[in-house]
Amino acid sequence: MTIDRTHLLGGAPRIPEICQGPGVPGMVSVLIPSYNRAYILGKALDSVLAQTYRPIEVIVVDDGSTDGTRELVARYGDAVRYIHQPNAGLAAARNTGLRAARGEFIALQDSDDQWTPWKLGAQVALMRRIPQLALVWTDMKAVDEDGRIISESHLSTMYDVYRKVQTERFLSHDCRLHELHPDAPPELAQAVVRHGDIFSAMFMGNLVHPPVALMRREHLARVGGLDETFAWTCEDYEFFWRVSREGWGALIEAPGMLYRVEAADQLTKPHLHLYIARGNLEALKRRLREDGPRFQLPAAMMREQLADAHAWLAEEELLSPNGRRWPAIRSFARSLWAKPRQKRIALLFLASLVLPPSAVGAVRRLKQRRELERHLRSEATA
């Protein structure tokens, strides 16, 4: 999507009211924002319409596309609702869909991913069997632009929070999918389902990928929509964290989606890393201000997460096109204040005081390249 950086994390939160009223019982509203994705949007729509669960409504929010998105959606007739708006970003587009949704349940889908046919049916079954649930999400397969499978279980690879926390501690109840969903496909009957209170765990990072999530309308009415001041950066993390405050989460450990990776038109590209780092830190600070006493994590763990967030922002400031030295120095100092014994960060802090930002950035990029090569070698020998 087109990036207007003047709106990134600017001003007071803008969280609209959404999902007012009870909604249509049993209906799942599927919301798909899209910007110039007509070439691939049809595959996402086909996968949603192929769901074994009914009733559903499908809403495409066209965020100012200049391609053939309107014409593509028109081919689906009454099966898909089409809403056009001027280009305003992902958070605003999803909020437009949330305001229009009529279902008891809400699902988010992206314009370039594909669901497996069983996804919604299994998620709704869990929602009905476990009334404490506010969120149900699944794992996902990673595929390249040609549809070749890269990873059978990509969620824990994409989100490093799964390496920071023991999910069994927070998702402390587990069973097999067939116990909660007798109509599950035979090949999924033994899939593990874990559920519990994830609010504290979300301090360590986002557990939920938007296109594999299902939520209850009643909870969204209480927390509101996505904060549009986050624009294109961490808006989903901050949103799901608020939703998790209202009820439990459940993870189905089976891939409910094919996730397209390494595409040229995706948002998670290096030129956005600075804004993602800023959004991540802002989400942490906001939840601490508003919900600090609720967290059930060791104080040292929380300090380390804050230190890492400041350090990440500092490094991205140095790597930004203009090499923002003084903002980086301030963030390095805050990281060291939260966690003093960080040899690497201390060295980067000292280097940023005396070396040009480009030199510090070059050292970091070299380190990242070596870490990637080491990771690839370990993957090849696994």
C-alpha positions in Angstrom: 0.0 0.0 0.0 1.0 3.6 -0.5 2.8 4.8 2.6 2.1 8.3 4.1 4.7 8.4 6.8 3.2 11.6 8.4 0.4 9.5 9.9 2.6 6.9 11.6 2.1 6.9 15.3 1.0 10.5 15.3 -1.3 12.0 18.0 -3.8 10.5 20.4 -5.2 7.0 19.6 -8.0 6.8 17.0 -10.0 3.8 17.8 -13.5 3.8 16.2 -16.6 2.1 17.6 -17.4 -1.1 15.6 -19.6 -4.1 15.6 -22.5 -2.4 17.5 -25.6 -4.6 18.0 -25.9 -8.3 18.4 -25.2 -9.3 14.8 -26.7 -12.2 12.8 -26.5 -15.4 14.9 -24.0 -17.9 13.5 -22.8 -15.7 10.6 -19.1 -15.1 10.0 -18.2 -11.8 8.4 -15.0 -12.2 6.4 -13.2 -8.8 5.8 -10.6 -8.5 3.0 -8.8 -5.2 2.5 -7.1 -4.8 -0.8 -5.0 -2.3 -2.6 -4.0 -3.0 -6.3 -4.2 -6.8 -5.8 -6.7 -7.7 -8.5 -4.1 -10.1 -10.0 -4.3 -12.3 -6.9 -7.4 -11.3 -5.0 -9.5 -13.9 -6.8 -7.6 -16.8 -5.2 -8.3 -15.4 -1.7 -12.0 -14.9 -2.5 -12.3 -18.4 -4.0 -10.7 -19.9 -0.8 -13.2 -18.0 1.4 -16.2 -19.0 -0.7 -15.0 -22.6 -0.6 -15.3 -22.8 3.2 -17.5 -25.7 4.4 -19.0 -23.4 7.0 -22.1 -21.4 6.4 -23.5 -18.7 6.8 -20.8 -16.3 5.8 -20.7 -12.8 4.3 -17.6 -11.7 2.4 -16.7 -8.0 2.4 -13.9 -6.6 0.2 -12.7 -3.1 1.2 -11.0 -1.5 -1.8 -8.5 0.9 -0.3 -8.2 3.2 -3.3 -7.0 0.7 -5.9 -6.2 1.9 -9.4 -6.2 -1.5 -11.1 -9.2 -3.8 -11.9 -10.2 -4.6 -8.4 -13.8 -3.3 -8.7 -14.3 -5.3 -11.9 -12.9 -8.5 -10.5 -15.2 -8.4 -7.4 -18.2 -7.6 -9.6 -17.8 -11.1 -11.2 -18.7 -12.7 -7.9 -22.1 -11.0 -7.9 -24.0 -11.1 -4.6 -21.5 -13.5 -3.0 -19.2 -10.6 -2.2 -19.9 -7.1 -0.9 -17.7 -4.4 -2.3 -16.8 -1.1 -0.5 -14.5 1.5 -2.0 -12.7 4.1 -0.1 -9.8 6.6 -0.8 -6.4 5.1 0.1 -6.1 5.3 3.9 -4.0 2.3 4.9 -4.6 -1.1 6.2 -5.9 -0.2 9.7 -8.5 2.2 8.2 -9.6 -0.4 5.6 -10.1 -3.0 8.2 -12.1 -0.6 10.3 -14.3 0.1 7.3 -15.0 -3.6 7.0 -15.6 -3.9 10.8 -18.2 -1.1 10.7 -20.0 -2.9 7.9 -19.8 -6.4 9.3 -23.1 -8.1 10.2 -21.9 -11.4 11.6 -21.8 -12.8 15.2 -18.2 -13.8 14.4 -15.5 -11.7 12.6 -12.6 -13.1 10.5 -9.8 -11.2 8.8 -8.3 -12.3 5.5 -5.6 -10.7 3.4 -6.0 -10.3 -0.4 -3.0 -12.5 -1.2 -3.5 -15.6 1.1 -5.6 -18.7 0.8 -7.6 -20.5 3.5 -8.1 -24.3 3.8 -11.8 -25.3 3.5 -12.1 -26.5 7.1 -10.8 -23.3 8.8 -14.0 -21.4 9.7 -15.9 -24.5 10.6 -13.3 -25.6 13.2 -12.9 -22.1 14.6 -16.7 -21.5 15.1 -17.0 -25.0 16.7 -14.4 -24.0 19.3 -16.1 -20.7 19.9 -19.4 -22.5 20.6 -17.8 -25.1 22.9 -15.6 -22.7 24.9 -17.6 -19.6 25.8 -14.5 -17.9 27.4 -12.8 -17.6 24.0 -12.3 -14.2 22.4 -9.8 -15.3 19.7 -9.2 -18.5 17.8 -6.3 -18.8 15.4 -4.5 -21.5 13.4 -1.0 -22.3 12.2 -0.2 -21.7 8.5 1.8 -23.1 5.6 4.3 -20.7 4.0 4.4 -20.8 0.1 6.3 -18.9 -2.5 4.7 -16.8 -5.2 4.4 -19.9 -7.4 2.6 -21.8 -4.6 5.4 -24.1 -3.7 5.5 -25.0 0.0 8.4 -23.5 2.0 7.3 -24.5 5.5 4.5 -26.7 6.8 4.3 -24.8 10.1 5.2 -21.2 9.6 3.6 -19.4 12.6 6.4 -20.0 15.1 8.9 -19.1 12.4 7.3 -15.8 11.6 6.5 -14.7 15.2 9.5 -15.0 17.5 7.3 -14.7 20.6 6.9 -18.5 20.2 10.6 -18.8 21.0 10.4 -16.4 24.0 7.6 -17.9 26.0 6.4 -21.4 26.7 3.0 -21.3 25.0 1.9 -24.3 27.2 2.1 -22.0 30.2 -0.5 -19.5 28.9 -2.4 -21.8 26.5 -2.5 -24.2 29.5 -5.6 -26.3 28.4 -5.1 -28.8 25.6 -7.1 -31.4 23.8 -7.6 -32.9 20.3 -9.6 -31.1 17.7 -12.1 -33.9 17.3 -13.1 -33.6 21.0 -14.4 -30.1 20.3 -15.3 -30.4 16.7 -16.5 -33.9 15.9 -17.0 -32.9 12.2 -13.3 -32.1 11.7 -11.7 -33.7 8.6 -10.2 -37.1 9.5 -6.7 -35.9 8.8 -7.1 -33.1 11.4 -9.0 -35.1 14.1 -5.8 -35.4 16.2 -4.6 -31.9 15.8 -3.8 -30.3 19.1 -5.9 -27.4 20.4 -4.4 -25.2 23.1 -6.4 -22.5 24.9 -6.0 -20.2 27.9 -5.4 -16.6 28.9 -2.8 -15.1 26.5 -3.0 -11.4 27.6 0.3 -11.5 29.6 2.1 -13.6 26.9 1.3 -10.9 24.3 3.7 -8.6 26.2 6.5 -10.7 24.6 5.1 -10.3 21.1 2.1 -10.9 18.9 0.9 -14.5 18.9 -1.8 -14.0 16.3 -1.5 -13.6 12.5 -4.5 -11.6 11.3 -5.7 -13.8 8.4 -5.9 -16.9 10.6 -7.9 -15.3 13.4 -11.6 -15.5 14.3 -13.2 -13.2 16.9 -16.5 -12.7 18.6 -18.5 -9.6 17.7 -19.4 -8.8 21.3 -15.7 -8.5 22.3 -14.9 -6.2 19.4 -17.8 -4.0 20.3 -16.1 -3.5 23.7 -12.5 -2.9 22.6 -13.2 -0.9 19.4 -11.4 -1.2 16.1 -7.8 -0.9 15.0 -6.0 2.2 16.1 -5.5 4.2 12.9 -2.6 6.2 14.3 -0.6 3.0 13.9 -1.3 3.2 10.1 0.8 0.5 8.5 2.8 -0.6 11.5 1.9 -3.0 14.3 -1.8 -2.1 14.2 -2.7 -5.8 14.3 -0.5 -6.5 17.4 -2.0 -3.6 19.4 -5.5 -4.6 18.3 -5.3 -8.3 19.1 -3.7 -7.4 22.5 -6.8 -5.4 23.4 -9.0 -8.3 22.2 -7.1 -10.8 24.4 -7.9 -8.6 27.4 -11.6 -9.5 26.9 -11.3 -13.3 26.9 -9.1 -16.4 26.2 -7.3 -17.3 23.1 -7.1 -20.7 21.4 -4.6 -22.1 18.9 -5.4 -24.9 16.5 -2.0 -26.5 15.7 -2.8 -27.2 12.1 -2.3 -24.9 9.0 -5.6 -23.2 8.2 -4.0 -21.0 5.5 -1.4 -20.8 2.8 0.7 -17.7 3.5 2.5 -16.1 0.6 6.1 -15.0 1.5 8.8 -13.0 -0.1 6.4 -11.2 -2.5 7.4 -7.8 -3.8 4.1 -6.1 -2.8 4.1 -7.2 0.8 4.3 -4.7 3.7 7.0 -6.4 5.8 9.9 -5.0 3.8 13.2 -3.5 5.1 12.2 0.1 4.4 9.3 -0.3 6.9 11.4 -1.8 9.7 11.9 1.5 11.4 8.1 2.1 11.6 7.5 -1.4 12.8 10.0 -1.0 15.6 8.4 2.2 16.6 4.9 0.6 16.6 6.1 -2.3 18.6 7.6 0.0 21.3 4.5 2.1 21.4 2.2 -0.9 21.9 4.3 -2.1 24.9 4.3 1.4 26.5 0.6 1.8 26.0 -0.4 -1.6 27.5 1.9 -0.9 30.5 0.2 2.5 31.1 -3.3 1.1 30.8 -3.0 -2.5 32.1 0.3 -2.7 34.0 -1.1 -4.5 37.1 -2.7 -7.2 35.0 0.5 -8.7 33.7 1.6 -12.0 35.2 5.2 -12.1 34.0 8.5 -11.9 35.9 9.6 -8.2 36.2 13.0 -9.2 34.7 11.4 -10.7 31.6 9.3 -7.5 31.1 12.4 -5.3 31.5 14.3 -7.4 29.0 11.4 -7.1 26.4 11.4 -3.3 26.9 15.2 -3.2 26.5 15.0 -5.3 23.3 12.3 -3.0 21.9 14.4 0.1 22.6 17.5 -1.5 21.1 15.6 -2.6 18.0 14.4 0.9 17.5 17.9 2.3 18.0 19.4 0.0 15.4 16.6 0.8 12.9 17.2 4.5 13.4 20.8 4.0 12.5 19.9 2.0 9.4 17.3 4.6 8.2 18.2 6.5 5.0 19.3 9.6 6.9 21.1 7.7 9.7 19.2 9.2 12.7 22.1 9.3 15.1 20.7 11.2 18.1 17.3 9.3 18.2 19.4 6.1 18.0 21.6 7.2 20.9 18.6 8.0 23.1 17.0 4.6 22.3 20.3 2.8 23.0 20.6 4.6 26.4 17.0 3.6 27.3 17.7 0.0 26.4 20.7 0.0 28.7 18.8 1.7 31.4 16.2 -1.1 31.3 18.8 -3.8 31.1 22.4 -2.7 31.8 24.3 -5.9 31.0 24.1 -6.0 27.2 27.6 -6.2 25.7 26.5 -5.9 22.1 24.1 -3.0 22.7 26.7 -1.2 24.9 29.2 -1.5 22.0 26.7 -0.2 19.5 25.9 2.6 21.8 29.5 3.6 22.1 30.1 3.2 18.4 27.1 5.4 17.6 28.7 8.2 19.7 31.9 8.3 17.6 31.3 6.6 14.3 29.2 7.8 11.3 25.8 6.1 11.3 26.6 4.5 8.0 29.6 2.7 9.6 27.5 1.4 12.5 24.8 0.3 10.1 27.4 -1.5 7.9 28.6 -3.5 10.9 25.1 -4.5 11.9 24.2 -5.5 8.3 27.3 -7.7 8.2 26.3 -9.4 11.5 22.8 -9.9 10.2 24.1 -11.5 7.0 26.3 -13.9 8.9 23.4 -14.8 11.2 21.2 -15.5 8.1 23.9 -17.7 6.5 24.3 -19.6 9.7 20.6 -20.1 10.0 20.4 -21.3 6.4 23.2 -23.8 6.9 21.5 -25.2 10.0 18.2 -25.5 8.1 20.0 -27.4 5.3 21.5 -29.9 7.6 18.4 -30.4 9.8 
